[in-house]
Amino acid sequence: MAYQTLTVRQDGDVEHVTLNRPEVRNAFNPTLIAELHDWARGVGGRGRRVAVLGGEGKVFSAGADLAWMAESATYSHERNVEDAGRMAAMFAALDTLPIPLLGRVHGAALGGGCGLVAVCDVVVADEQTTFGFTEVKLGILPAVISPYAIAKIGRSAARELFLTGARFTAARAREIGLVHAVTSSDRVDGVVAGYVRDFLSAGPQAVAAAKQMIREVSSLAADRVTEVTARAIADRRVSAEGQEGIRAFLEKRPPKWAG
């Protein structure tokens, strides 16, 4: 499908999706939100095994489009709820992709751009990138991104960064768990490629199950963890993919993953 605000490119089992509004620093507007949501709903059914999310131009994403912000200030409360609901649904779709979502981040990730970073499974950042949950500087909140950001950075860092709206470095983003690798601009693509190779070396069904398990276990009551995790590993051990992976390990050969 052709998009107005995204470019999508396939490279074997990898799909690259790039925010493509460089003239406004890849800021969110209703079209970008709708297209990202549409892309997220479709990528799992296209047989890809990894998705890489990046931004065209000088920055990854600077948050909300100024024209959209000005328009939303005129909305009724009900219309604002609907508008925010569409953005929340987009983030939820990205967060629950059945394949790994790898963020390639540079320049700046502010506001909703930081939300995109938070829903990525793994994030590689240029060391010069600036981050910020800057919404309170505008008198608003990082509301729809808060479940994903708090899950990544924890309540303590959220109390500091949500409440001050302060911008912070890539090194600090790595320290608090928002990103996973920080490197120079000339090495970003190489580090991204290394993560892609690691994802592709793993069983695709196991990766999907691991993502689902992380979400499930993190919200389970303590008395249910043993039951759920025991069933999860038993399911994988008796699966065709699990059997192949174990046999390959014992036979000292690369596994032959189906699909």
C-alpha positions as CSV (number, residue, x, y, z in Angstrom):
1,M,0.0,0.0,0.0
2,A,1.2,3.5,-0.8
3,Y,1.4,5.9,2.1
4,Q,1.6,9.7,2.2
5,T,3.6,9.9,5.4
6,L,5.6,6.6,5.5
7,T,8.0,4.8,3.2
8,V,8.0,1.0,3.4
9,R,10.8,-1.2,2.0
10,Q,11.2,-4.9,2.2
11,D,14.7,-6.5,2.5
12,G,14.1,-10.2,2.6
13,D,12.5,-11.1,5.9
14,V,13.0,-7.5,7.2
15,E,10.5,-4.6,6.6
16,H,11.8,-1.1,7.0
17,V,9.2,1.6,7.8
18,T,10.3,5.2,7.8
19,L,8.5,8.3,9.0
20,N,8.5,10.5,6.0
21,R,7.6,14.1,6.9
22,P,11.1,15.6,7.1
23,E,9.8,19.1,6.4
24,V,8.1,19.0,9.9
25,R,10.7,16.8,11.6
26,N,8.5,13.8,11.2
27,A,5.9,15.2,13.5
28,F,2.6,13.4,14.2
29,N,-0.6,14.4,12.5
30,P,-3.9,12.5,12.0
31,T,-2.6,11.0,8.7
32,L,0.7,9.8,10.1
33,I,-1.2,8.2,13.1
34,A,-3.7,6.5,10.8
35,E,-1.0,5.2,8.4
36,L,1.3,3.9,11.2
37,H,-1.7,2.1,12.7
38,D,-2.6,0.6,9.3
39,W,1.0,-0.5,8.7
40,A,1.2,-2.1,12.2
41,R,-2.0,-4.0,11.7
42,G,-0.7,-5.4,8.3
43,V,3.0,-6.2,8.8
44,G,2.4,-9.3,10.9
45,G,0.5,-10.9,8.0
46,R,3.1,-10.3,5.4
47,G,5.5,-13.0,6.5
48,R,8.2,-10.6,7.8
49,R,10.3,-11.6,10.7
50,V,11.7,-8.2,11.8
51,A,10.6,-4.5,11.4
52,V,12.9,-1.6,11.5
53,L,11.4,1.9,12.4
54,G,13.3,5.0,11.4
55,G,12.8,8.6,10.4
56,E,13.7,10.5,7.2
57,G,15.7,13.7,7.4
58,K,17.5,15.2,10.4
59,V,15.4,13.8,13.3
60,F,13.5,10.7,14.2
61,S,10.4,12.4,15.4
62,A,9.9,15.8,17.1
63,G,6.4,14.9,18.5
64,A,3.2,16.6,17.5
65,D,2.6,18.7,14.4
66,L,2.1,22.3,15.4
67,A,-0.8,22.7,13.0
68,W,-2.5,19.6,14.5
69,M,-1.9,21.0,18.0
70,A,-3.4,24.3,17.1
71,E,-6.5,22.6,15.6
72,S,-6.9,20.2,18.6
73,A,-7.0,23.2,20.9
74,T,-10.4,24.1,19.3
75,Y,-11.9,20.6,19.7
76,S,-14.5,19.8,22.3
77,H,-13.6,17.5,25.2
78,E,-15.4,14.6,23.4
79,R,-13.6,15.2,20.2
80,N,-10.3,15.3,22.0
81,V,-11.1,12.0,23.6
82,E,-11.7,10.5,20.2
83,D,-8.6,12.1,18.8
84,A,-6.4,10.8,21.6
85,G,-8.0,7.4,21.3
86,R,-6.8,7.0,17.7
87,M,-3.3,7.7,18.8
88,A,-3.5,5.3,21.7
89,A,-4.8,2.6,19.4
90,M,-1.8,3.2,17.1
91,F,0.7,2.8,20.0
92,A,-1.1,-0.3,21.2
93,A,-0.8,-1.8,17.7
94,L,2.9,-1.1,17.5
95,D,3.5,-2.4,21.0
96,T,1.8,-5.7,20.2
97,L,3.4,-6.5,16.8
98,P,4.0,-10.3,16.6
99,I,7.6,-9.6,15.3
100,P,10.4,-7.6,16.8
101,L,10.2,-3.8,16.3
102,L,13.7,-2.3,16.1
103,G,14.1,1.4,16.4
104,R,16.8,3.3,14.5
105,V,16.8,6.7,16.2
106,H,18.7,9.9,15.4
107,G,18.6,13.6,15.8
108,A,15.7,14.0,18.3
109,A,12.9,11.9,19.8
110,L,10.5,14.2,21.6
111,G,7.0,13.8,23.1
112,G,5.2,11.2,20.9
113,G,8.6,10.5,19.3
114,C,9.8,9.2,22.6
115,G,6.6,7.2,22.7
116,L,7.6,5.5,19.5
117,V,11.0,4.7,21.1
118,A,9.2,3.2,24.1
119,V,7.2,0.7,22.0
120,C,10.2,-0.6,20.2
121,D,11.6,-3.9,21.4
122,V,15.2,-2.8,20.8
123,V,16.4,0.7,20.1
124,V,19.7,1.8,18.6
125,A,20.4,5.5,18.9
126,D,22.9,7.9,17.4
127,E,25.0,9.3,20.4
128,Q,24.0,12.9,19.4
129,T,20.2,12.2,19.7
130,T,18.2,14.3,22.1
131,F,15.2,12.8,24.0
132,G,12.4,14.3,26.0
133,F,9.0,13.7,27.4
134,T,8.3,17.4,26.8
135,E,4.5,17.6,27.1
136,V,4.3,19.4,30.4
137,K,6.2,22.3,28.9
138,L,3.0,22.8,26.8
139,G,0.7,22.3,29.8
140,I,-0.3,18.8,28.6
141,L,0.6,15.3,29.5
142,P,2.5,12.3,28.0
143,A,-0.7,10.4,28.6
144,V,-1.2,7.9,25.8
145,I,2.5,7.0,25.8
146,S,2.8,6.6,29.5
147,P,2.1,2.9,29.8
148,Y,4.9,2.1,27.4
149,A,7.3,4.7,28.7
150,I,6.9,3.7,32.3
151,A,7.3,0.0,31.4
152,K,10.6,0.9,29.9
153,I,12.1,3.5,32.3
154,G,10.3,2.8,35.6
155,R,8.4,5.1,37.9
156,S,11.4,6.9,39.3
157,A,12.8,8.1,36.0
158,A,9.2,8.9,34.9
159,R,8.7,11.1,37.9
160,E,11.7,13.1,37.0
161,L,11.3,13.3,33.2
162,F,7.5,13.5,32.9
163,L,7.3,16.2,35.6
164,T,10.1,18.4,34.4
165,G,9.8,17.9,30.6
166,A,13.6,18.1,30.6
167,R,15.5,17.0,27.5
168,F,18.2,14.3,28.0
169,T,21.0,12.7,26.2
170,A,21.2,9.3,24.4
171,A,23.6,8.2,27.2
172,R,20.9,8.9,29.8
173,A,18.3,7.2,27.7
174,R,20.4,4.1,27.7
175,E,21.0,4.4,31.4
176,I,17.3,4.3,32.2
177,G,16.5,1.6,29.7
178,L,14.7,3.6,27.0
179,V,17.3,2.6,24.4
180,H,19.6,-0.3,24.3
181,A,22.6,0.7,22.2
182,V,24.2,4.1,21.7
183,T,26.8,4.6,19.0
184,S,28.3,7.1,16.5
185,S,26.3,8.1,13.5
186,D,28.5,6.2,11.1
187,R,28.0,2.9,13.1
188,V,24.2,3.1,13.7
189,D,23.4,1.0,10.6
190,G,26.0,-1.6,11.5
191,V,24.6,-2.0,15.0
192,V,21.0,-2.2,13.7
193,A,22.2,-4.9,11.2
194,G,23.7,-6.9,14.1
195,Y,20.4,-6.9,16.0
196,V,18.6,-8.0,12.8
197,R,20.9,-10.9,12.4
198,D,20.3,-11.9,16.0
199,F,16.5,-11.8,15.6
200,L,16.7,-13.8,12.3
201,S,18.8,-16.5,14.0
202,A,16.1,-17.2,16.5
203,G,12.9,-19.3,16.0
204,P,10.2,-16.9,14.6
205,Q,7.4,-18.5,16.6
206,A,9.5,-18.5,19.7
207,V,10.2,-14.8,19.3
208,A,6.5,-14.1,19.0
209,A,5.8,-16.2,22.0
210,A,8.5,-14.5,24.0
211,K,7.0,-11.1,23.2
212,Q,3.6,-12.3,24.3
213,M,5.0,-13.8,27.5
214,I,6.7,-10.6,28.5
215,R,3.4,-8.7,28.3
216,E,1.5,-11.5,30.1
217,V,4.0,-12.2,32.9
218,S,4.6,-8.5,33.8
219,S,0.9,-8.1,34.7
220,L,0.3,-11.5,36.3
221,A,-0.5,-12.0,40.0
222,A,2.4,-13.8,41.8
223,D,0.3,-17.0,42.4
224,R,-0.3,-17.5,38.6
225,V,3.3,-17.0,37.4
226,T,4.4,-20.6,37.9
227,E,1.4,-22.1,36.1
228,V,1.6,-19.7,33.1
229,T,5.4,-19.9,32.6
230,A,5.4,-23.7,33.0
231,R,2.8,-24.1,30.3
232,A,4.6,-21.6,28.1
233,I,7.9,-23.5,28.1
234,A,6.1,-26.9,27.8
235,D,4.2,-25.6,24.7
236,R,7.5,-24.5,23.1
237,R,9.3,-27.8,23.9
238,V,6.7,-29.9,22.2
239,S,6.2,-27.6,19.2
240,A,7.8,-28.4,15.8
241,E,10.0,-25.3,16.0
242,G,11.1,-26.2,19.6
243,Q,11.9,-29.7,18.6
244,E,13.9,-28.6,15.6
245,G,15.9,-26.0,17.7
246,I,16.8,-28.6,20.3
247,R,17.8,-31.2,17.7
248,A,19.9,-28.7,15.9
249,F,21.7,-27.7,19.1
250,L,22.4,-31.4,20.0
251,E,23.5,-32.1,16.5
252,K,25.7,-29.0,16.4
253,R,24.1,-27.6,13.2
254,P,22.2,-24.5,12.3
255,P,18.4,-24.9,12.9
256,K,16.1,-24.9,9.8
257,W,13.2,-22.7,10.8
258,A,10.0,-23.1,9.0
259,G,8.7,-20.0,7.1
